[in-house]
Amino acid sequence: MPDTQLDTDHLSGALRRETVKKNVAAIHISGKLTLLQRKLSNVLLLNAYDSLTTAQTHTIDARTLAMMVGYNSNDFDTLRASLRALAETVAEWDMLDEKGRQEWGVSSLLSFAKLKGGICEYAYSPALAQKLYDPKIYALINVHIQRNFSSGHGLALYENCYRFVRTGSTGWWALEVFRKLMGVDGSDYYTSFKHLNAKIIKPAVAEVNKSSDILIEPEFRKKGRSVTDIRFLIKANPQKAMFEIDDSDGVRNLAVYKTLRKQGVSDRLARQWISEHGEDYVQQKLDYVAGQGDVKSTLGYLSAALRDDYKAPAAETVKPPSPEALTAAKQREEEKAREDQAYAARVAERAERARKLAIVEDLVSRRNPTQRDADKRLFMSTLSDELDRENFRQHGWRSGLNANAIFAFWEELEPDAFQTETPA
């Protein structure tokens, strides 16, 4: 596929960055990818990185995706085949977690991918997304430099070496591990070091030294006459400038660049920060530092904010209630209304009973002793339940248990006795 010059003016957001943070685990598990698949993997990760752990799916314009990997054909069959391969490729990691415990995991590189209406939509499994997003150990893979590679093995070696550029050496890898990193661990042909060296190591080293910003040199360790381990010495490529795409004019026109310069940040450092982190991320940190009040060293504080991802405490957001919660709240309101209504009815009933009992007392007080005894005997004769009779013996006309019967008895003796007077 012919390569084309990448026009960054048509890119936005994360795609304007030159580099993508790639977790060590991700670099080590992607060895079986072809060149196009490896380039796609890096560009898709670059596009998704900022929302890797917060968004379930990610989207990118299909033509932009093709352009980013240097594939300028209108035939998307190859692109579809490569996306299919990413979804079918099993990623495996075996590493130490933050507590020093061994962690093994397996996942497909993409949980799904689809092309529709000129848009590529894709997703990572939650477990792999966490590994890809982990910023503790990562290499900065330059997606512009990767366009210079013409072999998957060369790009795989670059990725696996570049993260050690500061230490100057990869450290010793057993040949078994190295074959796995290069994606040839399942081939009987490459169990022979002679074939591995001639077909994989020498061509890949030559391409890295020719096409990237680092120079590497392999060293071998033997047991007897057999090579058992390999490591790569690494240093910066003195011709690194020829690999850097100079977008200085475009960057210098950005508002965030001008703000950095006003803060005393040098031209080179301002462009480096914007290239490495993206303009949105840098602007977030500028806003954060501006909100911290008087700072002794704005430049130092801003550098730390970018490096360690300083963030203002997240404002507590109030989530709208769910339909279930709204239903439950409505039920509670209705229940409370029923309880209030029942309570009001009981209060009114007690008040009415007290009014009638006061009227009964007044009626009894008007009777002479003989009438009172007769009234009691007559009322007792109407009670058939012994419990009611005993309660009346104890409480007389104030027997709450017999209140309704008492009111009915006196209403028969004194019609309209309990009528309330209506105002004239």
MONOR-V992790 format. One record per pair of residues at least 24 apart in sequence whose C-alpha atoms are under 10 Angstrom apart, sorted by the first residue. I is the first residue (numbers start at 1). J is the second residue. D is the distance in Angstrom with one decimal. If there is no record, write none. Layout:
BEGIN
i = <I & I>
j = <J & J>
d = <D & D>
END
This chain:
BEGIN
i = <1 & 1 & 1 & 1 & 1 & 1 & 1 & 2 & 2 & 2 & 2 & 3 & 3 & 3 & 3 & 3 & 3 & 3 & 3 & 3 & 4 & 4 & 4 & 4 & 4 & 4 & 4 & 5 & 5 & 5 & 5 & 5 & 5 & 6 & 6 & 6 & 6 & 6 & 6 & 6 & 6 & 7 & 7 & 7 & 7 & 8 & 8 & 8 & 8 & 9 & 9 & 10 & 11 & 11 & 12 & 12 & 12 & 13 & 13 & 13 & 13 & 13 & 13 & 13 & 14 & 14 & 14 & 14 & 14 & 14 & 14 & 14 & 14 & 14 & 14 & 14 & 14 & 14 & 15 & 15 & 15 & 15 & 15 & 15 & 15 & 15 & 15 & 15 & 15 & 15 & 15 & 16 & 16 & 16 & 16 & 16 & 16 & 16 & 16 & 16 & 17 & 17 & 17 & 17 & 17 & 17 & 17 & 17 & 17 & 17 & 17 & 17 & 17 & 18 & 18 & 18 & 18 & 18 & 18 & 18 & 18 & 18 & 18 & 18 & 18 & 18 & 18 & 18 & 19 & 19 & 19 & 19 & 19 & 19 & 19 & 19 & 19 & 19 & 19 & 19 & 19 & 20 & 20 & 20 & 20 & 20 & 20 & 20 & 20 & 20 & 20 & 20 & 20 & 20 & 20 & 21 & 21 & 21 & 21 & 21 & 21 & 21 & 21 & 21 & 21 & 21 & 21 & 21 & 21 & 21 & 22 & 22 & 22 & 22 & 22 & 22 & 22 & 22 & 22 & 22 & 22 & 22 & 22 & 22 & 23 & 23 & 23 & 23 & 23 & 23 & 23 & 23 & 23 & 23 & 23 & 23 & 24 & 24 & 24 & 24 & 24 & 24 & 24 & 24 & 24 & 24 & 24 & 24 & 24 & 25 & 25 & 25 & 25 & 25 & 25 & 25 & 25 & 25 & 25 & 25 & 26 & 26 & 26 & 26 & 26 & 26 & 26 & 26 & 26 & 26 & 27 & 27 & 27 & 27 & 27 & 27 & 27 & 27 & 27 & 27 & 27 & 27 & 28 & 28 & 28 & 28 & 28 & 28 & 28 & 28 & 28 & 28 & 28 & 28 & 28 & 29 & 29 & 29 & 29 & 29 & 29 & 29 & 29 & 29 & 29 & 29 & 29 & 29 & 30 & 30 & 30 & 30 & 30 & 30 & 30 & 30 & 30 & 30 & 30 & 30 & 30 & 31 & 31 & 31 & 31 & 31 & 31 & 31 & 31 & 31 & 31 & 31 & 31 & 31 & 31 & 31 & 31 & 32 & 32 & 32 & 32 & 32 & 32 & 32 & 32 & 32 & 32 & 32 & 32 & 32 & 32 & 32 & 33 & 33 & 33 & 33 & 33 & 33 & 33 & 33 & 33 & 34 & 34 & 34 & 34 & 34 & 34 & 34 & 34 & 34 & 35 & 35 & 35 & 35 & 35 & 35 & 35 & 35 & 35 & 35 & 35 & 35 & 36 & 36 & 36 & 36 & 36 & 36 & 36 & 36 & 36 & 36 & 36 & 36 & 36 & 37 & 37 & 37 & 37 & 37 & 37 & 37 & 37 & 37 & 38 & 38 & 38 & 38 & 38 & 38 & 38 & 38 & 38 & 39 & 39 & 39 & 39 & 39 & 39 & 39 & 39 & 39 & 39 & 39 & 39 & 40 & 40 & 40 & 40 & 40 & 40 & 40 & 40 & 40 & 41 & 41 & 41 & 41 & 41 & 41 & 42 & 42 & 42 & 42 & 42 & 42 & 43 & 43 & 43 & 43 & 43 & 43 & 43 & 44 & 44 & 44 & 44 & 44 & 44 & 45 & 45 & 45 & 45 & 46 & 46 & 46 & 48 & 48 & 48 & 48 & 48 & 49 & 49 & 49 & 50 & 50 & 51 & 51 & 52 & 52 & 52 & 52 & 52 & 52 & 52 & 52 & 53 & 53 & 53 & 53 & 53 & 53 & 53 & 53 & 53 & 53 & 53 & 54 & 54 & 55 & 55 & 56 & 56 & 56 & 56 & 56 & 56 & 57 & 57 & 57 & 57 & 57 & 57 & 57 & 57 & 58 & 58 & 58 & 58 & 58 & 58 & 59 & 59 & 59 & 59 & 59 & 59 & 59 & 59 & 60 & 60 & 60 & 60 & 60 & 60 & 61 & 61 & 61 & 61 & 61 & 61 & 61 & 62 & 62 & 62 & 62 & 62 & 62 & 62 & 63 & 63 & 63 & 64 & 64 & 64 & 65 & 65 & 67 & 68 & 68 & 68 & 68 & 69 & 69 & 69 & 69 & 69 & 70 & 70 & 70 & 70 & 71 & 76 & 79 & 80 & 80 & 80 & 80 & 83 & 83 & 83 & 83 & 83 & 83 & 83 & 83 & 84 & 84 & 84 & 84 & 85 & 85 & 86 & 86 & 86 & 86 & 87 & 87 & 87 & 87 & 87 & 87 & 88 & 91 & 92 & 93 & 93 & 98 & 105 & 135 & 135 & 136 & 137 & 138 & 138 & 138 & 139 & 139 & 139 & 140 & 142 & 142 & 142 & 142 & 142 & 144 & 144 & 144 & 144 & 145 & 145 & 145 & 145 & 145 & 145 & 146 & 146 & 146 & 147 & 147 & 148 & 148 & 148 & 148 & 148 & 148 & 149 & 149 & 149 & 149 & 149 & 149 & 150 & 150 & 150 & 151 & 151 & 151 & 152 & 152 & 152 & 153 & 153 & 153 & 153 & 153 & 153 & 153 & 153 & 153 & 153 & 153 & 153 & 154 & 154 & 154 & 154 & 154 & 154 & 154 & 154 & 154 & 154 & 154 & 154 & 154 & 155 & 155 & 155 & 155 & 155 & 155 & 155 & 156 & 156 & 156 & 156 & 156 & 157 & 157 & 157 & 157 & 157 & 157 & 157 & 157 & 157 & 157 & 158 & 158 & 158 & 158 & 158 & 158 & 158 & 158 & 158 & 158 & 158 & 159 & 160 & 161 & 161 & 161 & 161 & 161 & 161 & 161 & 161 & 162 & 162 & 162 & 162 & 162 & 162 & 162 & 162 & 162 & 163 & 164 & 164 & 164 & 164 & 165 & 165 & 165 & 165 & 165 & 165 & 165 & 166 & 166 & 166 & 167 & 167 & 167 & 168 & 168 & 168 & 168 & 168 & 168 & 169 & 169 & 169 & 169 & 169 & 169 & 169 & 169 & 170 & 170 & 170 & 170 & 170 & 170 & 170 & 171 & 171 & 171 & 171 & 171 & 172 & 172 & 172 & 172 & 172 & 172 & 172 & 172 & 173 & 173 & 173 & 173 & 173 & 173 & 173 & 174 & 174 & 174 & 174 & 174 & 174 & 174 & 175 & 175 & 175 & 175 & 175 & 175 & 175 & 176 & 176 & 176 & 177 & 177 & 178 & 178 & 178 & 192 & 193 & 193 & 193 & 194 & 201 & 205 & 208 & 209 & 209 & 210 & 210 & 211 & 211 & 211 & 211 & 212 & 212 & 212 & 212 & 212 & 212 & 212 & 213 & 213 & 213 & 213 & 213 & 213 & 213 & 213 & 214 & 214 & 214 & 215 & 215 & 246 & 247 & 247 & 251 & 251 & 254 & 255 & 255 & 256 & 256 & 256 & 256 & 256 & 256 & 257 & 257 & 259 & 259 & 260 & 260 & 260 & 263 & 263 & 263 & 264 & 264 & 265 & 265 & 265 & 265 & 265 & 266 & 273 & 273 & 273 & 277 & 277 & 281 & 281 & 282 & 282 & 284 & 284 & 284 & 284 & 285 & 285 & 285 & 285 & 287 & 287 & 288 & 352 & 353 & 353 & 353 & 353 & 354 & 354 & 354 & 355 & 355 & 356 & 356 & 356 & 356 & 356 & 356 & 356 & 356 & 357 & 357 & 357 & 357 & 357 & 357 & 357 & 357 & 358 & 359 & 359 & 359 & 359 & 360 & 360 & 360 & 360 & 360 & 360 & 360 & 360 & 360 & 361 & 361 & 363 & 363 & 363 & 363 & 364 & 364 & 375 & 375 & 375 & 378 & 379 & 379 & 379 & 379 & 382>
j = <36 & 69 & 70 & 71 & 72 & 73 & 150 & 70 & 71 & 72 & 73 & 67 & 68 & 69 & 70 & 71 & 72 & 147 & 148 & 150 & 67 & 68 & 69 & 70 & 71 & 72 & 147 & 67 & 68 & 70 & 144 & 147 & 245 & 64 & 67 & 68 & 69 & 70 & 144 & 147 & 245 & 64 & 67 & 68 & 247 & 68 & 245 & 247 & 250 & 247 & 250 & 64 & 64 & 68 & 47 & 278 & 279 & 46 & 47 & 50 & 278 & 279 & 280 & 281 & 43 & 45 & 46 & 47 & 48 & 49 & 50 & 275 & 276 & 277 & 278 & 279 & 280 & 281 & 43 & 44 & 45 & 46 & 47 & 48 & 49 & 60 & 64 & 65 & 68 & 143 & 278 & 46 & 47 & 251 & 274 & 275 & 276 & 277 & 278 & 279 & 46 & 47 & 142 & 143 & 144 & 272 & 273 & 274 & 275 & 276 & 277 & 278 & 279 & 46 & 140 & 141 & 142 & 143 & 144 & 145 & 244 & 245 & 272 & 274 & 275 & 276 & 277 & 278 & 43 & 46 & 139 & 140 & 141 & 142 & 143 & 144 & 145 & 275 & 276 & 277 & 278 & 44 & 45 & 46 & 47 & 48 & 49 & 138 & 139 & 140 & 141 & 142 & 143 & 276 & 277 & 45 & 46 & 49 & 132 & 133 & 134 & 135 & 137 & 138 & 139 & 140 & 141 & 142 & 276 & 277 & 46 & 49 & 131 & 132 & 133 & 134 & 135 & 137 & 138 & 139 & 140 & 141 & 159 & 163 & 130 & 131 & 132 & 133 & 134 & 135 & 136 & 137 & 138 & 139 & 140 & 163 & 93 & 95 & 131 & 132 & 134 & 135 & 136 & 137 & 138 & 139 & 159 & 160 & 163 & 91 & 92 & 93 & 94 & 95 & 128 & 131 & 132 & 134 & 137 & 138 & 91 & 92 & 93 & 109 & 128 & 129 & 131 & 132 & 133 & 138 & 93 & 132 & 138 & 139 & 141 & 156 & 157 & 159 & 160 & 161 & 163 & 181 & 91 & 92 & 93 & 94 & 156 & 159 & 160 & 177 & 178 & 180 & 181 & 182 & 183 & 89 & 90 & 91 & 92 & 93 & 94 & 106 & 107 & 109 & 180 & 181 & 182 & 183 & 86 & 89 & 90 & 91 & 92 & 93 & 109 & 156 & 159 & 180 & 181 & 182 & 183 & 91 & 152 & 153 & 155 & 156 & 157 & 159 & 160 & 178 & 179 & 180 & 181 & 182 & 183 & 184 & 185 & 86 & 89 & 90 & 91 & 152 & 153 & 156 & 179 & 180 & 181 & 182 & 183 & 184 & 185 & 186 & 82 & 85 & 86 & 89 & 152 & 153 & 156 & 182 & 183 & 82 & 85 & 86 & 151 & 152 & 153 & 155 & 156 & 183 & 69 & 82 & 146 & 147 & 149 & 150 & 151 & 152 & 153 & 154 & 155 & 156 & 66 & 69 & 70 & 71 & 78 & 79 & 82 & 83 & 147 & 149 & 150 & 151 & 152 & 69 & 79 & 81 & 82 & 83 & 84 & 85 & 86 & 152 & 69 & 82 & 86 & 146 & 151 & 152 & 153 & 155 & 156 & 65 & 66 & 68 & 69 & 70 & 143 & 146 & 147 & 149 & 152 & 155 & 156 & 65 & 66 & 68 & 69 & 79 & 82 & 83 & 86 & 143 & 69 & 82 & 83 & 86 & 109 & 110 & 68 & 69 & 141 & 142 & 143 & 146 & 68 & 69 & 141 & 142 & 143 & 144 & 146 & 68 & 110 & 120 & 121 & 122 & 123 & 124 & 129 & 132 & 133 & 141 & 142 & 143 & 122 & 123 & 124 & 129 & 133 & 129 & 132 & 133 & 133 & 281 & 129 & 133 & 123 & 124 & 126 & 128 & 129 & 130 & 132 & 133 & 124 & 125 & 126 & 127 & 128 & 129 & 130 & 131 & 132 & 133 & 134 & 126 & 129 & 123 & 124 & 122 & 123 & 124 & 125 & 126 & 129 & 111 & 112 & 113 & 121 & 122 & 123 & 124 & 125 & 113 & 120 & 121 & 122 & 123 & 124 & 113 & 114 & 115 & 119 & 120 & 121 & 122 & 123 & 115 & 118 & 119 & 120 & 121 & 122 & 115 & 116 & 117 & 118 & 119 & 120 & 121 & 115 & 116 & 117 & 118 & 119 & 120 & 121 & 118 & 119 & 120 & 118 & 119 & 120 & 119 & 120 & 147 & 143 & 144 & 146 & 147 & 143 & 144 & 146 & 147 & 148 & 144 & 146 & 147 & 148 & 147 & 115 & 115 & 113 & 114 & 115 & 120 & 109 & 110 & 112 & 113 & 114 & 115 & 120 & 122 & 110 & 112 & 113 & 114 & 109 & 110 & 110 & 111 & 112 & 113 & 111 & 112 & 113 & 122 & 123 & 124 & 112 & 128 & 128 & 128 & 131 & 136 & 131 & 308 & 309 & 308 & 163 & 162 & 163 & 164 & 163 & 164 & 165 & 276 & 212 & 213 & 243 & 244 & 276 & 212 & 243 & 244 & 245 & 211 & 212 & 213 & 243 & 244 & 245 & 208 & 211 & 212 & 211 & 212 & 207 & 208 & 210 & 211 & 212 & 243 & 204 & 207 & 208 & 210 & 211 & 212 & 204 & 207 & 211 & 203 & 204 & 207 & 182 & 183 & 204 & 181 & 182 & 183 & 184 & 199 & 200 & 201 & 203 & 204 & 205 & 207 & 208 & 182 & 200 & 201 & 202 & 203 & 204 & 205 & 206 & 207 & 208 & 209 & 211 & 212 & 182 & 204 & 205 & 207 & 208 & 211 & 212 & 181 & 182 & 183 & 204 & 208 & 181 & 182 & 200 & 201 & 204 & 205 & 207 & 208 & 216 & 232 & 204 & 205 & 207 & 208 & 209 & 211 & 212 & 213 & 214 & 215 & 216 & 208 & 232 & 208 & 214 & 215 & 216 & 231 & 232 & 233 & 234 & 208 & 212 & 213 & 214 & 215 & 216 & 234 & 235 & 236 & 234 & 232 & 233 & 234 & 235 & 214 & 215 & 216 & 233 & 234 & 235 & 236 & 234 & 235 & 236 & 233 & 234 & 235 & 216 & 232 & 233 & 234 & 235 & 236 & 216 & 217 & 218 & 231 & 232 & 233 & 234 & 235 & 216 & 218 & 230 & 231 & 232 & 233 & 234 & 229 & 230 & 231 & 232 & 233 & 219 & 220 & 221 & 228 & 229 & 230 & 231 & 232 & 220 & 221 & 228 & 229 & 230 & 231 & 232 & 220 & 221 & 227 & 228 & 229 & 230 & 231 & 220 & 221 & 227 & 228 & 229 & 230 & 231 & 228 & 229 & 230 & 229 & 230 & 229 & 230 & 231 & 227 & 226 & 227 & 228 & 227 & 230 & 232 & 237 & 236 & 237 & 237 & 239 & 237 & 240 & 242 & 243 & 236 & 237 & 239 & 240 & 242 & 243 & 244 & 237 & 238 & 239 & 240 & 241 & 242 & 243 & 244 & 238 & 239 & 240 & 239 & 240 & 271 & 271 & 275 & 275 & 279 & 279 & 279 & 283 & 280 & 281 & 282 & 283 & 284 & 286 & 282 & 283 & 283 & 286 & 286 & 299 & 302 & 298 & 299 & 302 & 298 & 299 & 298 & 299 & 300 & 302 & 303 & 299 & 303 & 306 & 307 & 306 & 307 & 306 & 309 & 306 & 309 & 309 & 310 & 311 & 312 & 309 & 310 & 311 & 312 & 311 & 312 & 312 & 418 & 400 & 403 & 404 & 407 & 398 & 400 & 403 & 418 & 420 & 403 & 404 & 406 & 407 & 410 & 417 & 418 & 419 & 397 & 398 & 399 & 400 & 403 & 406 & 407 & 418 & 398 & 407 & 410 & 417 & 418 & 397 & 398 & 406 & 407 & 409 & 410 & 411 & 417 & 418 & 397 & 398 & 410 & 413 & 414 & 417 & 397 & 410 & 409 & 410 & 413 & 409 & 405 & 406 & 409 & 410 & 409>
d = <9.6 & 9.9 & 7.6 & 5.9 & 7.4 & 7.6 & 9.6 & 7.0 & 6.6 & 7.0 & 8.4 & 8.7 & 9.9 & 8.3 & 4.7 & 6.4 & 7.2 & 7.6 & 8.4 & 9.9 & 7.5 & 9.2 & 9.2 & 5.6 & 7.6 & 7.0 & 9.1 & 8.6 & 9.4 & 7.8 & 9.7 & 9.5 & 9.9 & 9.7 & 6.8 & 6.8 & 9.0 & 7.7 & 8.0 & 9.3 & 9.1 & 9.9 & 8.6 & 9.1 & 9.8 & 9.3 & 9.7 & 8.1 & 9.0 & 9.2 & 7.8 & 8.5 & 7.9 & 9.5 & 9.6 & 9.5 & 9.7 & 10.0 & 8.1 & 9.4 & 7.1 & 7.7 & 7.2 & 9.5 & 9.9 & 9.8 & 6.5 & 5.6 & 7.8 & 7.7 & 7.4 & 9.9 & 9.9 & 8.3 & 6.1 & 8.5 & 8.4 & 9.2 & 8.0 & 9.4 & 9.9 & 6.5 & 5.7 & 9.2 & 9.9 & 9.6 & 9.4 & 9.8 & 8.8 & 9.4 & 8.4 & 9.5 & 9.3 & 10.0 & 8.9 & 7.4 & 9.4 & 9.4 & 6.6 & 8.3 & 8.1 & 9.4 & 8.8 & 8.5 & 9.4 & 9.9 & 9.6 & 7.4 & 5.0 & 6.0 & 6.6 & 5.3 & 8.4 & 9.0 & 9.0 & 8.2 & 5.5 & 5.8 & 6.2 & 8.7 & 9.1 & 8.7 & 9.7 & 9.2 & 5.7 & 6.4 & 8.8 & 8.6 & 9.5 & 7.5 & 9.1 & 5.5 & 5.2 & 4.3 & 5.8 & 8.0 & 9.3 & 7.3 & 5.8 & 8.0 & 9.3 & 9.8 & 7.2 & 5.1 & 8.7 & 9.9 & 7.8 & 9.3 & 8.0 & 5.5 & 5.3 & 6.6 & 7.1 & 8.0 & 8.8 & 8.4 & 7.6 & 8.0 & 8.1 & 7.8 & 8.9 & 7.4 & 9.1 & 5.8 & 5.8 & 4.9 & 6.5 & 9.1 & 9.2 & 9.5 & 8.8 & 9.4 & 9.2 & 6.3 & 7.8 & 8.6 & 8.3 & 8.4 & 5.1 & 5.4 & 6.4 & 6.7 & 8.9 & 9.2 & 9.6 & 6.6 & 5.2 & 7.0 & 6.4 & 7.0 & 8.1 & 6.0 & 4.3 & 6.6 & 9.1 & 9.5 & 9.3 & 9.2 & 8.6 & 8.4 & 9.2 & 9.7 & 9.4 & 6.1 & 5.4 & 7.1 & 9.3 & 8.2 & 8.0 & 9.3 & 8.3 & 5.7 & 7.6 & 7.3 & 9.3 & 6.8 & 7.6 & 9.5 & 8.8 & 8.7 & 8.0 & 8.6 & 7.6 & 9.0 & 8.3 & 9.8 & 7.2 & 6.2 & 9.7 & 9.1 & 9.6 & 9.3 & 8.9 & 8.6 & 9.9 & 7.9 & 9.7 & 6.5 & 6.4 & 9.9 & 9.5 & 8.2 & 8.9 & 8.3 & 7.3 & 9.2 & 9.0 & 8.9 & 7.2 & 9.4 & 9.7 & 8.2 & 5.8 & 9.0 & 9.7 & 9.8 & 8.4 & 5.2 & 5.4 & 6.0 & 9.1 & 9.3 & 9.9 & 9.0 & 8.3 & 7.1 & 9.7 & 9.0 & 9.6 & 8.6 & 8.7 & 6.6 & 8.4 & 9.7 & 8.2 & 8.0 & 9.9 & 9.2 & 7.4 & 8.6 & 7.8 & 9.1 & 8.7 & 8.2 & 9.8 & 6.4 & 9.1 & 9.9 & 9.5 & 9.5 & 8.7 & 6.4 & 4.7 & 4.9 & 4.2 & 8.0 & 9.3 & 10.0 & 7.9 & 9.1 & 9.2 & 8.8 & 9.1 & 9.1 & 10.0 & 8.0 & 7.8 & 6.8 & 4.0 & 7.2 & 8.9 & 9.7 & 9.3 & 8.3 & 7.9 & 8.0 & 7.0 & 8.8 & 8.5 & 8.8 & 7.1 & 8.5 & 9.3 & 9.9 & 7.8 & 5.1 & 8.0 & 9.5 & 9.3 & 9.1 & 9.7 & 9.8 & 9.5 & 9.8 & 8.0 & 7.0 & 5.5 & 3.7 & 7.5 & 8.6 & 7.2 & 8.5 & 9.8 & 7.2 & 9.1 & 8.7 & 9.1 & 8.5 & 7.0 & 9.7 & 9.7 & 9.9 & 9.1 & 8.8 & 7.5 & 9.4 & 8.8 & 9.2 & 5.5 & 7.3 & 9.6 & 7.5 & 6.8 & 8.5 & 9.4 & 9.2 & 8.8 & 9.3 & 9.9 & 7.0 & 9.8 & 7.8 & 7.9 & 9.9 & 9.9 & 8.5 & 5.8 & 9.0 & 7.8 & 6.9 & 7.7 & 9.4 & 8.7 & 8.5 & 10.0 & 7.6 & 8.4 & 8.3 & 6.4 & 8.9 & 7.9 & 7.9 & 8.8 & 9.8 & 9.7 & 9.5 & 8.8 & 7.6 & 8.3 & 9.0 & 9.8 & 9.1 & 7.8 & 9.1 & 7.1 & 9.0 & 6.9 & 7.3 & 9.9 & 9.9 & 6.9 & 9.9 & 9.9 & 9.7 & 9.8 & 9.7 & 9.9 & 8.5 & 9.5 & 9.5 & 9.5 & 8.1 & 9.3 & 9.4 & 9.9 & 8.4 & 9.3 & 8.9 & 9.5 & 9.8 & 9.8 & 9.0 & 8.2 & 6.8 & 8.6 & 9.0 & 9.8 & 9.2 & 9.0 & 8.2 & 9.0 & 9.8 & 6.1 & 7.8 & 8.1 & 6.6 & 9.3 & 9.8 & 7.3 & 9.5 & 9.7 & 6.1 & 6.5 & 9.8 & 9.3 & 7.2 & 9.9 & 9.7 & 9.6 & 8.8 & 9.8 & 8.9 & 6.4 & 7.8 & 8.7 & 8.4 & 9.8 & 9.7 & 9.1 & 9.3 & 6.8 & 5.7 & 4.7 & 7.6 & 9.9 & 9.5 & 8.3 & 5.6 & 5.5 & 6.1 & 9.0 & 9.5 & 9.5 & 9.6 & 6.7 & 5.5 & 4.4 & 6.4 & 8.8 & 9.7 & 8.9 & 5.9 & 5.3 & 6.7 & 8.7 & 9.2 & 9.8 & 9.2 & 6.2 & 4.6 & 6.0 & 8.7 & 7.4 & 9.0 & 9.0 & 5.5 & 5.1 & 5.4 & 9.1 & 7.3 & 8.3 & 9.2 & 9.8 & 9.4 & 9.8 & 9.3 & 8.2 & 10.0 & 7.8 & 8.1 & 9.8 & 8.0 & 8.1 & 8.6 & 8.1 & 6.1 & 9.8 & 9.5 & 9.5 & 6.2 & 9.0 & 9.6 & 9.5 & 9.6 & 9.0 & 8.3 & 7.8 & 9.7 & 9.9 & 8.3 & 8.7 & 6.5 & 8.2 & 9.4 & 9.5 & 9.1 & 8.9 & 8.4 & 7.4 & 8.9 & 9.0 & 9.1 & 5.8 & 8.8 & 8.8 & 8.7 & 5.9 & 5.9 & 7.1 & 9.4 & 9.5 & 9.3 & 9.2 & 8.5 & 9.4 & 9.4 & 9.1 & 9.5 & 10.0 & 9.3 & 10.0 & 10.0 & 8.6 & 9.8 & 6.7 & 9.8 & 4.4 & 8.1 & 9.2 & 8.4 & 9.2 & 9.3 & 9.9 & 9.3 & 9.3 & 9.8 & 8.1 & 7.9 & 7.5 & 7.3 & 6.0 & 7.8 & 6.4 & 7.7 & 8.9 & 9.9 & 8.3 & 7.8 & 9.0 & 9.8 & 9.1 & 9.5 & 9.1 & 5.6 & 7.5 & 8.7 & 9.7 & 7.1 & 8.0 & 9.2 & 6.3 & 8.3 & 10.0 & 8.2 & 9.2 & 9.0 & 7.8 & 8.2 & 8.5 & 9.3 & 8.7 & 9.1 & 5.9 & 8.0 & 9.4 & 9.7 & 6.8 & 8.5 & 8.4 & 5.8 & 9.3 & 9.2 & 9.7 & 8.9 & 8.3 & 8.7 & 9.6 & 7.3 & 4.1 & 6.9 & 8.1 & 5.8 & 6.0 & 9.6 & 9.1 & 9.9 & 9.5 & 7.8 & 9.8 & 8.3 & 7.3 & 9.4 & 9.3 & 7.3 & 6.2 & 8.7 & 8.5 & 9.5 & 7.9 & 7.0 & 9.6 & 8.7 & 6.6 & 7.6 & 9.4 & 7.4 & 9.7 & 9.8 & 8.4 & 8.5 & 8.9 & 5.9 & 9.1 & 9.5 & 7.7 & 9.4 & 8.2 & 9.5 & 8.9 & 9.7 & 9.9 & 9.5 & 8.8 & 9.6 & 7.9 & 9.4 & 7.3 & 8.7 & 7.3 & 9.9 & 9.6 & 9.0 & 7.3 & 9.6 & 9.4 & 8.0 & 9.4 & 9.6 & 9.9 & 9.3 & 9.1 & 7.4 & 9.4 & 7.7 & 9.4 & 9.5 & 8.7 & 5.7 & 6.3 & 7.4 & 8.4 & 8.2 & 9.2 & 9.1 & 8.1 & 9.1 & 9.2 & 8.4 & 5.7 & 4.7 & 6.1 & 9.2 & 8.8 & 9.3 & 9.6 & 7.0 & 5.6 & 4.4 & 5.5 & 8.5 & 9.8 & 9.8 & 9.0 & 5.7 & 5.5 & 6.8 & 7.7 & 9.7 & 8.1 & 5.5 & 7.2 & 8.5 & 8.9 & 8.6 & 8.4 & 9.7 & 6.1 & 5.5 & 4.7 & 8.1 & 9.6 & 9.7 & 8.7 & 5.4 & 5.3 & 6.0 & 9.2 & 9.9 & 9.2 & 9.3 & 6.0 & 4.3 & 6.4 & 8.8 & 9.6 & 9.9 & 7.9 & 5.8 & 5.2 & 6.4 & 9.6 & 8.5 & 8.4 & 10.0 & 9.0 & 9.5 & 8.4 & 7.6 & 9.2 & 9.9 & 8.4 & 7.2 & 9.1 & 9.7 & 10.0 & 9.3 & 10.0 & 9.8 & 7.6 & 9.2 & 9.7 & 9.9 & 9.6 & 9.8 & 7.8 & 9.4 & 7.6 & 9.1 & 7.4 & 9.4 & 6.8 & 9.6 & 5.0 & 8.0 & 7.3 & 4.8 & 8.1 & 8.7 & 6.7 & 8.5 & 8.3 & 9.0 & 7.6 & 10.0 & 9.9 & 10.0 & 9.0 & 9.4 & 8.5 & 9.1 & 8.1 & 8.9 & 9.0 & 8.3 & 9.9 & 7.3 & 6.0 & 9.8 & 8.5 & 9.1 & 9.1 & 8.7 & 8.2 & 8.0 & 9.1 & 9.6 & 7.2 & 7.1 & 9.5 & 8.4 & 7.1 & 9.4 & 6.7 & 10.0 & 9.6 & 9.8 & 9.9 & 9.0 & 8.3 & 9.9 & 8.0 & 9.5 & 8.0 & 9.0 & 7.0 & 9.9 & 9.6 & 9.3 & 8.4 & 9.8 & 7.8 & 7.1 & 7.7 & 9.6 & 9.9 & 9.7 & 6.6 & 9.9 & 9.0 & 7.6 & 8.7 & 9.0 & 9.6 & 10.0 & 9.8 & 8.5 & 9.9 & 9.0 & 9.8 & 9.5 & 7.1 & 10.0 & 8.9 & 6.4 & 9.6 & 7.8 & 6.7 & 9.4 & 9.3 & 7.9 & 8.7 & 7.9 & 9.7 & 9.2 & 9.4 & 9.5 & 7.5 & 7.1 & 7.3 & 8.7 & 8.3 & 7.6 & 10.0 & 7.2 & 9.4 & 8.7 & 8.9 & 7.4 & 8.3 & 8.3 & 9.9 & 8.5 & 8.7 & 8.6 & 9.4 & 9.4 & 9.5 & 9.7 & 9.4 & 8.7 & 7.9 & 7.1 & 9.5 & 9.0>
END
